[in-house]
């Protein structure tokens, strides 16, 4: 990548921020429309002022790792984690990335 002076340098960029509206957040987090992409609150609880427990990123990665096992196990693991069974989300192999950012669900 060229810097401001035109010198070509080797860089190792990391995804630091991903900004998106609700449909993009649902797509990126492999969640279903009507669910919170960040926490485990029920559909009925969306918009409430009370915070909810963040989604478990380790559980998400564990479910996604089952893709090479049999499809039924993969699908069951994804359902248990409340994500869509998507074989390779673009962020799956990125280091230092937690798509389930803890925080408020509003």
DRENDOSE-50310 format. One record per atom (N, C-alpha, C): x negated, y negated, z. Coordinates in Angstrom, 3 decimals, padded with zeros to 6 digits. Example, Ala and Ser with C-alpha at 12.3 -4.5 7.8 and 13.67 -1.06 7.14 Angstrom:
((-013.190; 005.690; 007.800))
((-012.300; 004.500; 007.800))
((-013.200; 003.300; 007.800))
((-012.850; 002.250; 007.080))
((-013.670; 001.060; 007.140))
((-012.900; -000.030; 007.870))
//
This chain:
((-000.850; 001.155; 000.000))
((000.000; 000.000; 000.000))
((-000.907; -001.234; 000.000))
((-000.527; -002.227; -000.761))
((-001.338; -003.449; -000.836))
((-000.943; -004.404; 000.280))
((-001.957; -005.005; 000.946))
((-001.660; -006.002; 001.976))
((-001.464; -007.374; 001.329))
((-001.331; -008.415; 002.127))
((-001.080; -009.766; 001.625))
((-002.181; -010.305; 000.738))
((-003.403; -009.791; 000.888))
((-004.539; -010.233; 000.067))
((-004.748; -009.346; -001.156))
((-003.923; -008.348; -001.324))
((-004.054; -007.451; -002.468))
((-004.951; -006.250; -002.227))
((-005.518; -006.148; -001.016))
((-006.363; -004.999; -000.690))
((-005.472; -003.785; -000.471))
((-005.809; -002.697; -001.148))
((-005.027; -001.469; -001.003))
((-005.500; -000.730; 000.235))
((-004.555; -000.390; 001.094))
((-004.862; 000.299; 002.344))
((-003.967; 001.530; 002.478))
((-004.473; 002.515; 003.199))
((-003.661; 003.690; 003.499))
((-002.810; 003.348; 004.730))
((-001.528; 003.574; 004.623))
((-000.628; 003.282; 005.743))
((000.189; 004.525; 006.072))
((000.694; 004.556; 007.287))
((001.528; 005.653; 007.765))
((002.775; 005.043; 008.391))
((003.717; 004.635; 007.559))
((004.905; 003.963; 008.098))
((005.803; 004.927; 008.875))
((006.458; 004.402; 009.873))
((007.426; 005.148; 010.658))
((008.774; 004.452; 010.557))
((009.828; 005.219; 010.576))
((011.153; 004.629; 010.631))
((011.341; 004.095; 012.047))
((011.421; 002.785; 012.179))
((011.553; 002.171; 013.495))
((012.982; 001.747; 013.771))
((013.691; 001.347; 012.750))
((015.057; 000.869; 012.930))
((015.878; 001.309; 011.726))
((017.083; 001.747; 011.991))
((018.013; 002.054; 010.911))
((019.297; 001.334; 011.260))
((019.637; 000.345; 010.487))
((020.838; -000.439; 010.741))
((021.904; -000.003; 009.749))
((023.074; 000.247; 010.254))
((024.159; 000.634; 009.372))
((025.494; 000.390; 010.041))
((026.516; 000.268; 009.230))
((027.844; 000.131; 009.799))
((028.319; 001.523; 010.225))
((029.517; 001.600; 010.778))
((030.002; 002.861; 011.334))
((029.966; 004.019; 010.338))
((030.455; 003.855; 009.108))
((030.387; 004.991; 008.171))
((028.955; 005.471; 007.916))
((028.004; 004.556; 007.834))
((026.607; 004.955; 007.644))
((026.063; 005.652; 008.892))
((026.433; 005.174; 010.084))
((025.986; 005.816; 011.319))
((026.501; 007.247; 011.394))
((027.759; 007.453; 011.019))
((028.340; 008.796; 011.018))
((027.600; 009.683; 010.027))
((027.294; 009.158; 008.853))
((026.576; 009.918; 007.832))
((025.180; 010.305; 008.319))
((024.438; 009.357; 008.845))
((023.063; 009.596; 009.280))
((022.992; 010.561; 010.454))
((023.927; 010.450; 011.384))
((023.894; 011.298; 012.578))
((024.587; 012.640; 012.381))
((025.134; 012.867; 011.191))
((025.819; 014.127; 010.856))
((027.058; 014.352; 011.717))
((027.609; 013.297; 012.268))
((028.821; 013.426; 013.072))
((030.044; 013.275; 012.182))
((031.196; 013.520; 012.758))
((032.442; 013.424; 012.012))
((033.057; 012.052; 012.221))
((033.761; 011.572; 011.234))
((034.442; 010.292; 011.353))
((035.433; 010.367; 012.511))
((035.463; 009.329; 013.315))
((036.331; 009.311; 014.485))
((035.598; 009.681; 015.755))
((034.325; 010.046; 015.637))
((033.507; 010.352; 016.807))
((032.420; 009.302; 016.957))
((031.908; 009.172; 018.156))
((030.811; 008.240; 018.407))
((029.502; 008.890; 017.972))
((028.711; 008.217; 017.142))
((027.437; 008.798; 016.714))
((026.366; 008.780; 017.808))
((026.597; 008.045; 018.902))
((025.582; 007.915; 019.940))
((025.850; 008.734; 021.190))
((027.115; 008.953; 021.526))
((027.403; 009.600; 022.806))
((028.485; 010.663; 022.665))
((028.769; 011.329; 023.762))
((029.700; 012.459; 023.763))
((031.125; 012.085; 024.139))
((031.489; 010.840; 024.024))
((032.842; 010.432; 024.394))
((033.854; 011.041; 023.421))
((035.035; 011.317; 023.923))
((036.078; 011.883; 023.066))
((036.592; 010.813; 022.100))
((037.265; 011.259; 021.060))
((037.857; 010.336; 020.093))
((038.805; 009.362; 020.791))
((039.579; 009.885; 021.740))
((040.543; 009.052; 022.456))
((039.860; 007.992; 023.325))
((038.623; 008.231; 023.744))
((037.907; 007.302; 024.610))
((037.130; 006.223; 023.882))
((037.075; 006.293; 022.549))
((036.336; 005.274; 021.800))
((036.892; 003.888; 022.104))
((036.015; 002.936; 022.312))
((036.421; 001.572; 022.587))
((036.619; 001.273; 024.058))
((036.535; 002.290; 024.915))
((036.667; 002.077; 026.353))
((035.410; 001.383; 026.879))
((035.557; 000.701; 027.992))
((034.435; -000.054; 028.560))
((033.451; 000.833; 029.313))
((033.838; 002.037; 029.660))
((032.961; 002.921; 030.427))
((031.938; 003.600; 029.520))
((030.647; 003.588; 029.912))
((029.636; 004.281; 029.108))
((029.817; 005.792; 029.213))
((029.289; 006.502; 028.268))
((029.375; 007.955; 028.241))
((027.969; 008.526; 028.077))
((027.826; 009.811; 028.374))
((026.535; 010.479; 028.252))
((026.092; 010.509; 026.787))
((024.826; 010.212; 026.562))
((024.279; 010.212; 025.198))
((024.269; 011.621; 024.631))
((024.370; 011.706; 023.308))
((024.240; 013.005; 022.645))
((022.855; 013.576; 022.946))
((022.748; 014.871; 022.946))
((021.505; 015.566; 023.262))
((020.706; 015.799; 021.976))
((019.677; 014.996; 021.746))
((018.889; 015.120; 020.516))
((018.206; 016.483; 020.432))
((017.807; 017.047; 021.574))
((017.191; 018.376; 021.548))
((018.195; 019.428; 021.094))
((019.444; 019.289; 021.532))
((020.494; 020.195; 021.080))
((020.749; 020.059; 019.590))
((020.710; 018.822; 019.095))
((020.893; 018.569; 017.666))
((019.769; 019.228; 016.876))
((018.521; 019.002; 017.296))
((017.382; 019.611; 016.597))
((017.439; 021.139; 016.676))
((017.840; 021.664; 017.819))
((017.967; 023.115; 017.973))
((019.006; 023.672; 016.995))
((020.153; 023.008; 016.912))
((021.192; 023.462; 015.972))
((020.682; 023.407; 014.539))
((020.013; 022.320; 014.177))
((019.500; 022.176; 012.813))
((018.413; 023.199; 012.498))
((017.671; 023.626; 013.509))
((016.598; 024.603; 013.281))
((017.148; 025.983; 012.916))
((018.401; 026.209; 013.178))
((019.013; 027.503; 012.883))
((019.437; 027.639; 011.418))
((019.162; 026.646; 010.607))
((019.576; 026.694; 009.201))
((018.968; 027.873; 008.457))
((017.765; 028.276; 008.835))
((017.137; 029.398; 008.138))
((017.597; 030.747; 008.693))
((018.299; 030.739; 009.828))
((018.912; 031.963; 010.342))
((020.136; 032.242; 009.469))
((021.043; 033.039; 009.949))
((022.225; 033.234; 009.121))
((023.154; 032.027; 009.236))
((023.886; 031.771; 008.166))
((024.702; 030.560; 008.064))
((025.757; 030.488; 009.154))
((026.319; 031.608; 009.537))
((027.367; 031.612; 010.561))
((026.818; 031.105; 011.895))
((025.615; 031.546; 012.282))
((024.983; 031.075; 013.516))
((024.677; 029.580; 013.427))
((024.187; 029.151; 012.274))
((023.890; 027.731; 012.058))
((025.158; 026.893; 012.205))
((026.221; 027.328; 011.554))
((027.489; 026.602; 011.603))
((028.040; 026.566; 013.028))
((027.949; 027.663; 013.753))
((028.418; 027.728; 015.141))
((027.605; 026.791; 016.034))
((026.282; 026.776; 015.861))
((025.419; 025.898; 016.659))
((025.729; 024.433; 016.383))
((025.980; 024.093; 015.129))
((026.320; 022.713; 014.773))
((027.670; 022.319; 015.381))
((028.624; 023.216; 015.316))
((029.948; 022.929; 015.884))
((029.848; 022.700; 017.390))
((029.059; 023.522; 018.061))
((028.866; 023.378; 019.511))
((028.243; 022.017; 019.852))
((027.360; 021.541; 018.996))
((026.687; 020.255; 019.204))
((027.506; 019.089; 018.657))
((028.631; 019.392; 018.000))
((029.536; 018.404; 017.421))
((028.870; 017.601; 016.304))
((028.141; 018.330; 015.442))
((027.578; 017.711; 014.239))
((028.021; 018.534; 013.034))
((027.910; 017.940; 011.871))
((028.208; 018.656; 010.631))
((027.034; 019.571; 010.297))
((027.290; 020.718; 009.696))
((026.199; 021.622; 009.329))
((025.479; 021.150; 008.066))
((024.612; 020.183; 008.235))
((023.828; 019.626; 007.125))
((022.421; 020.203; 007.230))
((021.990; 020.880; 006.194))
((020.739; 021.636; 006.235))
((019.506; 020.777; 006.490))
((019.379; 019.655; 005.803))
((018.164; 018.853; 005.936))
((018.485; 017.364; 005.957))
((018.853; 016.818; 007.117))
((019.049; 015.366; 007.169))
((017.713; 014.662; 006.904))
((017.758; 013.484; 006.302))
((016.515; 012.817; 005.896))
((015.582; 012.555; 007.064))
((016.112; 012.432; 008.277))
((015.298; 012.092; 009.444))
((014.788; 013.327; 010.175))
((015.134; 014.513; 009.728))
((014.824; 015.742; 010.452))
((013.362; 015.958; 010.781))
((012.466; 015.547; 009.912))
((011.034; 015.783; 010.126))
((010.268; 014.512; 010.517))
((010.980; 013.423; 010.734))
((010.287; 012.182; 011.099))
((009.868; 012.206; 012.566))
((008.628; 011.806; 012.851))
((008.160; 011.825; 014.242))
((008.718; 010.647; 015.044))
((008.824; 010.824; 016.342))
((009.200; 009.766; 017.289))
((010.588; 009.204; 017.029))
((011.475; 009.978; 016.456))
((012.784; 009.467; 016.073))
((013.873; 010.114; 016.904))
((014.714; 009.300; 017.511))
((015.868; 009.780; 018.258))
((017.095; 009.099; 017.681))
((017.854; 009.807; 016.851))
((019.029; 009.210; 016.226))
((020.163; 009.023; 017.209))
((020.071; 009.689; 018.354))
((021.111; 009.601; 019.379))
((020.668; 008.603; 020.430))
((020.546; 007.360; 020.039))
((020.055; 006.325; 020.931))
((020.970; 006.193; 022.143))
((020.441; 006.382; 023.358))
((021.291; 006.234; 024.542))
((021.827; 004.815; 024.637))
((023.020; 004.714; 025.111))
((023.587; 003.388; 025.288))
((025.099; 003.422; 025.308))
((025.665; 002.281; 025.237))
((027.099; 002.126; 025.311))
((027.729; 002.514; 023.990))
((028.933; 003.026; 024.009))
((029.582; 003.555; 022.827))
((030.487; 002.578; 022.100))
((030.484; 001.323; 022.463))
((031.398; 000.373; 021.814))
((030.871; -000.057; 020.477))
//
